[in-house]
Amino acid sequence: MAKLDLTTLATARDHAAAWISTKSAQAMKDIHAQVVAKSKTSKRVRWVNLAKAMAEGDNLRVNAYAAVGEAKAAAWAAVKAASAPAKVAKPKAAKVAKPTRAPAKPKADATPDLNDFAKQLASMDDVAQAAFLTAFANARKS
């Protein structure tokens, strides 16, 4: 087996690819030591994160650092999916119909803030948005 020449490794991608492809524990230690040294001298956060991933044995993340092109986007998506907490579907409670009130008359000098309205609309669930849009369309017709 040929000895790994650490002087040929220049980028975080090179180090990650070498770390993934090597089977030797000593070579892995050497590469990790070089990444740690580089993380102390470089202003780039990627070196610190790569060193942490190597220390934790996070092969999925190290593979993402080593990936190129379209495979890179897929690799980082896999990392994101693996680190995301599992979502538990909550059962939706049945909505209780609220008593209807007479519509409030807007003040003449009040100016609507469209950003606040957009935020409120975005925070609604699908059923509430559909009900709002139906009511809005009916109001426009009359």
C-alpha positions as CSV (number, residue, x, y, z in Angstrom):
1,M,0.0,0.0,0.0
2,A,1.4,3.4,-1.0
3,K,1.9,5.9,1.8
4,L,-0.5,8.9,1.7
5,D,1.3,12.1,0.7
6,L,-0.3,14.8,2.9
7,T,1.4,17.6,1.0
8,T,-0.8,17.1,-2.0
9,L,-4.0,17.8,0.1
10,A,-4.9,21.5,-0.3
11,T,-8.6,21.9,0.3
12,A,-11.2,20.7,2.7
13,R,-12.6,18.6,-0.1
14,D,-9.2,17.0,-0.7
15,H,-8.8,16.1,2.9
16,A,-12.4,14.7,3.2
17,A,-11.9,12.6,0.1
18,A,-8.6,11.2,1.4
19,W,-10.1,10.5,4.8
20,I,-13.0,8.6,3.3
21,S,-10.9,6.7,0.8
22,T,-8.2,5.5,3.2
23,K,-8.5,2.4,5.3
24,S,-5.5,2.9,7.5
25,A,-6.2,4.2,11.0
26,Q,-2.8,5.9,11.1
27,A,-3.6,7.8,7.8
28,M,-6.9,8.8,9.2
29,K,-5.2,10.2,12.3
30,D,-2.7,12.1,10.2
31,I,-5.4,13.6,8.0
32,H,-7.5,14.6,11.0
33,A,-4.4,16.2,12.7
34,Q,-3.8,18.2,9.5
35,V,-7.4,19.3,9.4
36,V,-7.3,20.3,13.0
37,A,-4.1,22.3,12.5
38,K,-5.7,24.0,9.4
39,S,-8.8,24.8,11.4
40,K,-6.7,26.7,13.9
41,T,-5.1,28.9,11.3
42,S,-7.9,29.4,8.8
43,K,-10.7,31.8,9.2
44,R,-13.0,29.4,7.4
45,V,-15.5,27.5,9.5
46,R,-15.6,24.6,7.2
47,W,-12.3,23.3,8.6
48,V,-13.6,23.3,12.1
49,N,-16.8,21.5,11.1
50,L,-14.8,19.0,9.0
51,A,-12.5,18.3,12.0
52,K,-15.5,17.8,14.2
53,A,-17.2,15.4,11.8
54,M,-13.9,13.4,11.5
55,A,-13.5,13.2,15.2
56,E,-17.1,12.1,15.7
57,G,-16.8,9.6,12.8
58,D,-19.7,11.3,11.0
59,N,-19.0,9.6,7.6
60,L,-22.2,11.1,6.1
61,R,-21.0,14.7,6.7
62,V,-17.4,13.9,5.6
63,N,-18.8,12.4,2.4
64,A,-20.7,15.6,1.8
65,Y,-17.5,17.7,2.2
66,A,-15.8,15.3,-0.3
67,A,-18.7,15.4,-2.9
68,V,-18.5,17.4,-6.1
69,G,-21.2,18.7,-8.5
70,E,-24.7,17.4,-8.3
71,A,-23.6,14.7,-5.8
72,K,-22.7,17.5,-3.4
73,A,-26.3,18.8,-3.2
74,A,-27.6,15.3,-2.7
75,A,-25.0,14.6,0.0
76,W,-25.9,17.7,1.9
77,A,-29.6,17.0,1.6
78,A,-28.9,13.6,3.1
79,V,-27.0,15.2,6.0
80,K,-29.8,17.7,6.6
81,A,-32.4,14.9,6.5
82,A,-30.4,12.8,8.9
83,S,-29.9,15.6,11.4
84,A,-33.6,16.9,11.3
85,P,-35.7,15.7,14.2
86,A,-38.4,13.3,13.3
87,K,-41.8,15.0,13.0
88,V,-44.6,13.4,14.9
89,A,-48.0,14.0,13.3
90,K,-50.4,15.6,15.7
91,P,-54.0,14.9,15.3
92,K,-55.9,18.0,14.5
93,A,-58.6,19.0,16.8
94,A,-62.1,19.6,15.5
95,K,-62.8,23.2,15.0
96,V,-65.6,24.7,17.0
97,A,-67.7,27.2,15.0
98,K,-67.4,30.7,16.5
99,P,-70.4,32.9,16.8
100,T,-70.6,35.4,14.0
101,R,-70.2,39.1,14.8
102,A,-71.1,42.1,12.8
103,P,-68.1,43.1,10.7
104,A,-66.0,45.9,12.2
105,K,-65.8,49.1,10.2
106,P,-62.2,50.1,9.5
107,K,-61.1,53.6,10.6
108,A,-60.8,56.0,7.8
109,D,-57.2,57.0,8.6
110,A,-56.0,53.4,9.2
111,T,-53.5,52.2,6.6
112,P,-53.2,48.5,6.2
113,D,-49.7,46.9,6.7
114,L,-49.4,44.4,3.9
115,N,-46.4,42.7,5.4
116,D,-48.3,41.9,8.6
117,F,-51.3,40.7,6.6
118,A,-49.0,38.4,4.5
119,K,-47.5,37.0,7.7
120,Q,-50.9,36.2,9.1
121,L,-52.0,34.6,5.9
122,A,-48.8,32.5,5.7
123,S,-49.3,31.3,9.3
124,M,-52.8,29.9,8.5
125,D,-53.3,26.3,7.9
126,D,-54.7,25.1,4.5
127,V,-58.4,24.9,5.7
128,A,-58.3,28.4,7.1
129,Q,-56.6,29.8,4.0
130,A,-59.3,28.2,1.8
131,A,-62.1,29.6,3.9
132,F,-60.5,33.1,3.8
133,L,-60.0,33.0,0.1
134,T,-63.6,31.8,-0.5
135,A,-64.9,34.6,1.7
136,F,-62.7,37.1,-0.1
137,A,-63.9,36.0,-3.5
138,N,-67.5,36.2,-2.4
139,A,-67.0,39.7,-1.0
140,R,-65.4,40.8,-4.3
141,K,-68.4,39.5,-6.2
142,S,-70.9,41.6,-4.3
